[in-house]
Amino acid sequence: MKTCKHIILAAFAAAVLAFTATGCDRTVSHTEKAKVESDGTVKTKESTVTEHPDGTVTKTEESKKTAPTNP
């Protein structure tokens, strides 16, 4: 019975260690630009730079275009 408890305790400790060692991504910068055209469409450009726990840096860009709704 004691060995079963020790195995469960060791497995739990390993799971906690793996979770805390991975860390989280850190947002380095975030910019958002919006431009309204003469016909009413809105163009939005969003850029995000994140740093991962292993030191790598990732840049993501997203562009959206929204047309106005006609009544």
Secondary structure, DSSP 4 states (H G I P E B T S, - for coil): -HHHHHHHHHHHHHHHHHHHHH---EEEEEEEEEEE-TTS-EEEEEEEEEE-TTS-EEEEEEEEEEPPPP-
